[in-house]
Amino acid sequence: MKRKELTDEDKILLYNKNICDVRRLNSAFLVLLLLVSFSFAIEIPKLRQRVTDLVGVLTPEQVNFLEEKLRKFEEETTNQIAVLIIPSLEGEDLEDFSMKVVEENKLGQKGRDNGVLFLIAIQDRKMRLEVGYGLEGALPDALCDQILRNIVRPKFRRGDYFNGINEGIDAVISATKGEFKADPRKRPETSFGAILVLIIIAFIFLTFILSLIRGVRHYSVHSSGYDSALFWMWLLGSMSERRRGGGWGGFSSGGFGGGGWSGGGGSFGGGGASSSW
């Protein structure tokens, strides 16, 4: 029996169906891959004291010393400074993770926005000062950059974490009192992570727009464009979600017994600086 030949219209319909099926399969695979990757994302620790050492680079006595210094400073000024030492960022962007920490813990006073986070990732050899809105005038990016590069970095390179943190904190405190000035000749380091995030966002936006444009011209591409739009909207939503909890390995952050400290509802806008050693 002679096999019936497909008409040109049938071939086009079959081709479009196959293309849609392949694109849906690819989208499903990417969603599954991203779900798996997000399930292993680094969790945001809950800060219950001003100095949280999740690595053990500080002795309990050193933690207590820094804790007491920051406690007195907070009582005198209401400004909140917190130190967080983590083993690794586990591939996450330093600036993104820092913002997640301050948003989760609400450092600073509500309405004053006067919090500062000193984040240190030991294995990545990266650090950041995250500054609340209310202290950006006293701690501009250039000054934060100099504190990290000129004061903290030399100590960290020698493995002297305590003095690096202690002197860095002293510089931050002095800056809030107008006693520490940045060298105007030096510029802050460009954050590669921030540039990379902007490139990714631009790429996603361009892909979404092109999908919509193609969708107006061809029905088959319209279907895939719709799926693509849903996928990218889901991806952006997932990237914006904060991981909650404190699932770090179980190292206690030191000997201070205060325990009840927490942030006061401050807000942050990305001010500060990052560096490495």
Steps between C-alpha positions, in 0.01 A plus 500: 500500500641834397579731788319832489736791452476793735390830359711810551251621760523169688880519496494852641258401777709194588819703499349766726370233738843336524669835560254585779547159661879535497485851644261393775731209584799735514309742723399219735860380519628850578236549768595167660868590486439837662280349770781261588757780506281723718444214744873508573517879531679644800265575790483834676618482864295663773724743688435470873803700611721769351792270418414169332799279420384188315854392419691524827772746397440698821542378855206538743698777674544688174130465419411636843739793458351601165146439624552731796652772282205490261251488786641819653504672161137405441395627842674833439380561144220246419711402195513122456812328368497124450786270399421177316776249417397212275699209353406563135249670274457166320500672163252774591574862420653687795288812461177305454563285806593804710172671409306186586663490844416862586148471361438182697642637825387864464820657631470857625210691650176542309483852363870560565628221272829511689628145467833367371587141415863385482479176301804272466516180290817319607542238226408746224734762653233765445352763728244778488375797699124539443380844610144606583337802339542714810878456519586532131595865554751413773611177327507565124614225268851644451562515874372145557727382220804657666416351837490154346807537276730708717411387852339156488661333198865514620402330828289234330782415260713417803221288647444755778121504484438643845709814454369545147141491624575705811681778315241495223225548757696784662526671161126461438420642844739792443341570162153525653644764733667689215848403619605282203532643150548325166794580275329678206767378256393137535188357343303198623550170322246413234279213608518225236202329664281807462599538133427132435153531654420800277616308190281201591196721561555678166532165319179366657311818413626496139409133459151565633444795263627307197271208586200733509597660168535164331171393655312772313631369167468122538251296698744220577754741634221677684438185701867455584528872574219470752670203665828688499339805660352288778834330554698823528241657732523191720880522494503865603255427781712213623817708491335771710385263774704496818613177653399496866633309795848433627612166368872548552713215618435542868795706621415721795586866449693549820476546870275803531189416691274795413295301253204737459647754260330569168463766234254784538339527157756699300514522120787467253551608141826335397741762635843387618796325341644155433856375493715187515830397652 
